């Protein structure tokens, strides 16, 4: 436990309500880590989120002391009208369930979308403080995902982001690049923006003995883990693998792509078109135990996110998870990829598939460098990028949002409201 219960002057336990629209909880790992950190610090934590498709299906449940309220939601299809239906339904259910939860001291809204400031404003009028947890830069996400330029919808998402910044009392940023946006574009005071980095759950990513049979008879295994959306670069990875085979003459590898998303079917088809079906395997989403087996066996892990307005300034969870497992990484040269991975990765010029393929070949031929990079990654995850540091920043942000809260036991500088060094 991080400490005793957080109370007000009248001795009542403080209540936090976390709003999520993009993923179910506890499947959303970042949100779940925040929930358990707050719970351990003495907060009574409630979450409102959508139900998952194959997990997190109960309408209401209590998991490890966190009460989760879930609503049915169908993901958007069919363009803008589909998003209007999805977000309208999410807002209605969120407001309905927030009334059921009742008064809270903090409403903590996680984007995307930048619409949850609406129920947050309703709760602010009833005395809550609003913490905006900015998981994504939605204007950059729009530009990167839809390739429509700065059209009317782009201007609309910018306006919603401005309204969210304006409504928030405190902003949580996932890295320094996002913090800079909150200050520069959002007009927020630097002292009101806290960096709370996402970090892998190290108990979930514990290496096991490699299983050579996963390599399908090849000397080497390449692994991709993550979402497969239009902006995630799986197509770049597949074209790089085709070049690895055709231009570098390398057929001594098998590749596995773990995950799912909007582009999954298109990526399977692209693999077929490139003649990679015999060497590339798509698993879809798999249990954690199977994921760990693949990562423990992998010789090189792939982070093919192309440079675009979103990816260049975003922290990729898969990079952190590869590092936790001690795997060397090939990445395109992105600003925040270098901040996260440092020397645990090698970097191809942005969006250059031939260079990406060449770096894979170099690593496959150098087991000592692979081992050295893996050690560097694990040291970074257990040190400067550990969730312990993010916990301190999260609790400092809550102390700044609610300075009138009185910890039962003082002494920890985070618990007494002093901001830790980032």
C-alpha positions in Angstrom: 0.0 0.0 0.0 1.2 3.5 -0.8 -0.4 5.0 2.3 -3.4 5.4 4.4 -6.8 6.7 3.3 -7.0 10.2 1.8 -9.5 12.2 3.7 -11.0 15.7 3.9 -11.0 17.7 7.1 -14.3 16.0 8.1 -12.7 12.6 7.8 -14.6 11.3 4.8 -12.8 9.1 2.3 -12.2 10.9 -1.1 -13.9 9.5 -4.2 -12.5 9.5 -7.7 -14.5 8.7 -10.9 -12.4 7.7 -14.0 -14.1 8.1 -17.4 -12.9 6.0 -20.3 -14.5 5.6 -23.8 -11.8 4.0 -25.9 -11.2 0.7 -24.1 -12.8 -1.5 -21.4 -11.2 -1.7 -17.9 -9.1 -3.4 -16.7 -8.1 -4.3 -20.3 -6.9 -0.7 -20.6 -3.6 -1.3 -18.7 -2.7 2.4 -18.1 -6.1 3.2 -16.6 -5.9 0.1 -14.5 -2.5 1.0 -13.1 -3.9 4.4 -12.3 -6.9 2.9 -10.5 -4.8 0.6 -8.3 -2.3 3.4 -7.5 -5.2 5.7 -6.3 -6.8 2.8 -4.4 -3.5 2.1 -2.7 -3.3 5.7 -1.8 -6.6 5.6 0.0 -9.0 6.8 -2.7 -12.4 5.1 -3.3 -12.2 4.6 -7.1 -15.0 4.2 -9.6 -14.7 3.7 -13.3 -17.2 4.2 -16.1 -16.2 2.5 -19.4 -17.6 0.5 -22.3 -17.9 -3.3 -22.2 -15.3 -5.3 -24.0 -16.1 -7.6 -26.9 -14.7 -10.8 -25.4 -13.7 -9.7 -21.9 -14.8 -7.2 -19.3 -18.5 -8.0 -20.1 -20.2 -7.6 -16.7 -22.3 -4.4 -16.4 -21.0 -3.8 -12.9 -18.3 -5.4 -10.9 -15.7 -4.8 -8.2 -12.2 -5.9 -9.0 -9.5 -5.6 -6.3 -11.5 -2.9 -4.6 -12.2 -0.8 -7.7 -15.8 -0.5 -8.7 -16.3 -0.6 -12.5 -19.5 0.4 -14.3 -19.7 -0.7 -17.9 -22.1 0.2 -20.8 -22.8 -1.4 -24.2 -21.1 0.3 -27.1 -20.7 -0.5 -30.7 -17.5 0.9 -32.3 -17.9 3.4 -35.1 -18.2 2.2 -38.7 -19.3 4.0 -41.8 -17.6 7.4 -41.5 -18.6 10.5 -39.5 -22.2 9.2 -38.9 -20.8 6.1 -37.2 -18.6 8.2 -34.8 -21.6 10.4 -34.0 -23.6 7.3 -33.0 -20.7 5.9 -31.0 -19.9 9.1 -29.1 -23.5 10.1 -28.5 -24.2 6.7 -27.0 -21.1 6.8 -24.9 -21.9 10.3 -23.5 -25.5 9.2 -22.7 -24.4 6.1 -20.8 -21.6 8.0 -19.1 -24.0 10.6 -17.8 -26.5 8.0 -16.7 -23.9 6.0 -14.8 -22.3 9.1 -13.3 -25.6 9.9 -11.7 -25.7 6.4 -10.2 -22.1 6.8 -8.8 -23.1 10.1 -7.1 -20.9 12.9 -5.7 -17.1 12.6 -6.3 -14.1 14.7 -5.4 -12.3 14.1 -8.7 -13.5 13.3 -12.2 -10.7 11.9 -14.2 -11.4 11.8 -17.9 -9.2 9.8 -20.4 -9.3 10.6 -24.1 -9.9 9.9 -26.9 -12.4 11.3 -27.7 -12.2 14.9 -26.4 -15.8 14.9 -25.5 -15.7 13.7 -21.9 -15.3 17.3 -20.7 -19.1 17.4 -21.0 -19.9 15.0 -18.2 -16.9 16.4 -16.3 -18.3 19.9 -16.4 -21.6 18.6 -15.0 -19.6 17.0 -12.1 -17.5 20.1 -11.7 -20.7 22.1 -11.0 -21.4 19.7 -8.2 -18.0 20.3 -6.6 -15.6 17.8 -8.3 -12.2 18.8 -9.7 -11.5 17.8 -13.3 -8.3 15.9 -14.2 -7.8 15.5 -17.9 -5.7 12.4 -18.8 -4.5 13.0 -22.4 -3.8 9.6 -23.9 -3.8 10.9 -27.5 -3.4 14.2 -29.3 -6.7 13.9 -31.2 -6.0 16.6 -33.8 -2.8 14.8 -34.7 -4.6 11.4 -34.6 -7.2 12.8 -37.1 -4.5 14.0 -39.5 -2.6 10.7 -39.2 -5.5 8.3 -39.5 -7.8 9.9 -42.1 -5.5 11.8 -44.4 -8.1 14.5 -45.0 -6.0 17.5 -44.1 -7.1 20.4 -42.0 -10.8 20.3 -43.0 -13.9 21.2 -41.1 -13.8 18.0 -38.9 -10.2 18.8 -38.1 -11.1 22.3 -36.9 -13.9 20.7 -34.9 -11.6 18.3 -33.0 -9.2 21.2 -32.3 -12.1 23.1 -30.8 -13.0 20.2 -28.6 -9.5 19.8 -27.4 -9.4 23.5 -26.5 -12.6 23.2 -24.6 -11.2 20.2 -22.7 -8.0 22.0 -21.8 -10.0 25.0 -20.6 -12.3 22.9 -18.5 -9.6 20.9 -16.8 -8.1 21.8 -13.4 -5.1 19.5 -14.0 -3.7 17.8 -17.1 -1.9 14.5 -17.2 0.5 14.1 -20.2 2.0 10.8 -21.2 5.4 12.3 -22.1 7.2 15.7 -22.4 6.0 16.2 -26.0 2.4 16.0 -24.9 3.1 18.3 -21.9 4.6 20.9 -24.3 1.4 20.7 -26.4 -0.8 21.2 -23.3 1.3 24.3 -22.3 1.8 25.8 -25.8 -1.4 24.9 -27.6 -3.7 24.4 -24.6 -2.6 27.5 -22.7 -2.1 25.6 -19.5 0.3 26.7 -16.8 3.3 24.5 -16.5 2.6 23.8 -12.9 -0.8 22.3 -13.8 0.6 19.7 -16.3 2.1 16.5 -14.9 3.9 13.8 -16.9 2.5 10.4 -16.0 4.2 8.0 -18.4 2.7 4.7 -19.3 4.7 1.8 -18.2 4.4 -2.0 -18.7 3.2 -4.2 -15.8 6.5 -6.0 -15.1 4.6 -8.9 -13.4 2.9 -9.4 -16.8 6.1 -9.4 -18.8 8.4 -11.9 -17.2 10.6 -13.8 -19.7 10.3 -17.6 -19.9 12.4 -20.2 -21.7 12.5 -19.7 -25.5 10.5 -22.2 -27.5 12.3 -22.9 -30.8 9.3 -24.5 -32.3 7.6 -21.1 -32.5 10.2 -20.2 -35.2 8.6 -22.7 -37.6 11.9 -24.3 -38.5 13.7 -21.0 -39.1 16.8 -19.8 -37.2 15.2 -16.5 -36.2 11.9 -15.1 -35.0 10.7 -11.5 -35.6 7.8 -10.2 -33.5 5.3 -7.3 -33.8 3.0 -6.6 -30.9 0.2 -4.1 -30.9 -2.8 -2.5 -32.5 -3.2 -2.8 -36.2 -4.8 0.5 -37.3 -4.2 2.7 -40.4 -1.5 4.7 -38.6 0.4 1.9 -36.9 2.7 0.9 -39.7 2.1 -2.8 -40.0 2.1 -2.2 -43.8 5.6 -0.7 -43.5 6.7 -3.7 -41.6 5.4 -6.1 -44.1 7.0 -4.3 -47.0 10.2 -4.2 -45.1 10.1 -7.9 -44.6 9.5 -8.4 -48.3 12.7 -6.3 -48.9 14.5 -8.4 -46.3 13.7 -11.4 -48.4 14.1 -10.0 -51.9 16.8 -7.4 -51.6 18.9 -8.8 -48.7 18.4 -12.5 -49.7 17.3 -13.4 -46.2 14.8 -16.2 -45.7 16.2 -17.4 -42.3 13.4 -15.9 -40.3 9.7 -16.4 -39.3 7.6 -13.4 -38.3 4.6 -13.3 -36.0 2.2 -10.3 -35.7 0.3 -10.3 -32.5 -2.7 -8.0 -32.1 -5.8 -6.8 -33.9 -7.5 -3.6 -35.1 -9.3 -1.9 -37.9 -6.5 -2.8 -40.5 -6.1 -6.4 -39.5 -7.9 -7.9 -42.5 -6.1 -5.5 -44.9 -2.7 -6.5 -43.4 -3.4 -10.2 -43.9 -4.3 -9.5 -47.5 -1.2 -7.3 -48.0 0.9 -10.2 -46.6 -0.7 -12.5 -49.2 0.0 -10.0 -52.0 3.6 -9.7 -51.0 4.0 -13.5 -51.0 4.8 -13.6 -47.3 2.1 -16.1 -46.2 4.7 -18.9 -45.6 6.8 -16.7 -43.4 4.4 -14.3 -41.7 1.8 -15.4 -39.1 -1.0 -13.3 -37.7 -2.3 -14.5 -34.3 -4.9 -11.8 -33.5 -5.2 -11.1 -29.8 -3.9 -13.9 -27.6 -3.7 -14.6 -23.9 -0.8 -13.1 -22.0 0.9 -16.4 -21.5 1.1 -17.0 -25.2 2.3 -13.4 -25.8 5.1 -13.9 -23.3 6.1 -17.1 -25.1 6.5 -15.3 -28.4 8.4 -12.4 -27.0 10.7 -14.7 -25.0 11.6 -16.5 -28.2 11.9 -13.4 -30.5 15.3 -12.4 -31.7 14.2 -9.0 -32.9 11.0 -6.9 -32.2 9.5 -4.5 -34.7 8.2 -1.0 -34.1 7.3 0.2 -37.6 5.2 3.2 -36.7 5.8 5.7 -39.6 6.6 9.3 -38.9 3.4 11.3 -38.9 2.1 14.1 -36.8 0.9 11.7 -34.0 3.5 9.0 -34.0 6.5 11.3 -33.8 5.4 12.7 -30.4 3.7 9.6 -28.9 5.1 7.0 -26.6 4.4 3.5 -28.1 3.4 0.9 -25.5 4.8 -1.9 -27.6 8.3 -0.4 -27.4 8.1 -0.4 -23.6 6.8 -3.9 -23.5 9.6 -5.2 -25.8 12.1 -3.5 -23.4 10.5 -5.1 -20.4 11.1 -8.5 -22.1 14.7 -7.6 -22.9 14.2 -7.7 -26.7 16.2 -5.5 -29.1 14.0 -3.2 -31.3 14.1 -1.9 -34.8 12.2 1.4 -35.1 11.8 4.3 -37.4 13.5 7.4 -36.1 10.8 9.1 -34.1 11.3 11.7 -31.4 9.6 9.9 -28.5 10.8 6.5 -29.7 14.3 7.7 -29.0 13.3 9.1 -25.6 11.7 5.8 -24.6 14.1 3.2 -26.0 17.5 5.0 -26.2 20.1 2.4 -27.1 17.7 -0.4 -26.7 16.7 0.2 -30.3 18.3 0.9 -33.7 16.6 3.5 -35.8 16.0 3.6 -39.6 15.4 7.0 -41.3 11.7 7.8 -41.0 9.5 5.6 -43.3 12.5 4.1 -45.1 11.5 0.4 -45.5 14.8 -0.7 -47.1 16.8 0.7 -44.2 14.4 -0.9 -41.7 15.0 -4.2 -43.4 18.8 -3.7 -43.4 18.8 -3.0 -39.6 16.8 -6.2 -39.0 19.5 -8.1 -41.0 22.3 -6.5 -39.0 20.8 -7.5 -35.7 20.1 -11.0 -36.8 23.8 -11.4 -37.5 24.9 -9.9 -34.2 23.7 -11.8 -31.2 26.0 -9.9 -28.8 24.5 -6.6 -29.8 21.0 -8.0 -29.4 21.8 -9.2 -25.9 23.3 -5.8 -25.0 20.3 -3.9 -26.3 18.0 -6.2 -24.4 19.8 -5.5 -21.1 19.7 -1.8 -21.7 15.9 -2.0 -22.3 15.3 -3.9 -19.1 17.4 -1.5 -17.1 15.5 1.5 -18.4 12.1 -0.1 -17.6 13.2 -0.9 -14.1 14.8 2.5 -13.6 13.8 5.9 -15.2 10.8 4.5 -17.0 9.3 2.5 -14.1 5.7 2.8 -13.0 7.0 3.9 -9.6 8.0 7.3 -11.0 4.6 7.6 -12.7 2.8 6.7 -9.5 4.6 9.6 -7.7 3.6 12.0 -10.5 0.0 10.8 -10.5 -0.4 11.3 -6.8 1.3 14.7 -7.0 -1.2 15.7 -9.7 -4.1 14.6 -7.4 -2.6 16.6 -4.6 -2.5 19.6 -6.8 -6.1 19.1 -7.9 -7.3 18.7 -4.4 -4.9 20.6 -2.1 -7.6 20.7 0.7 -7.3 16.9 1.1 -5.5 15.9 4.2 -3.5 12.6 4.2 -4.0 10.6 7.4 -0.2 10.0 7.5 2.2 12.6 6.1 5.9 12.5 5.4 6.1 11.3 1.8 6.7 14.4 -0.3 4.3 13.2 -3.0 1.6 12.7 -0.4 2.1 16.2 1.0 1.6 17.9 -2.3 5.1 18.6 -3.4 5.7 17.9 -7.0 8.5 15.3 -7.7 11.1 15.8 -10.3 10.1 14.4 -13.6 
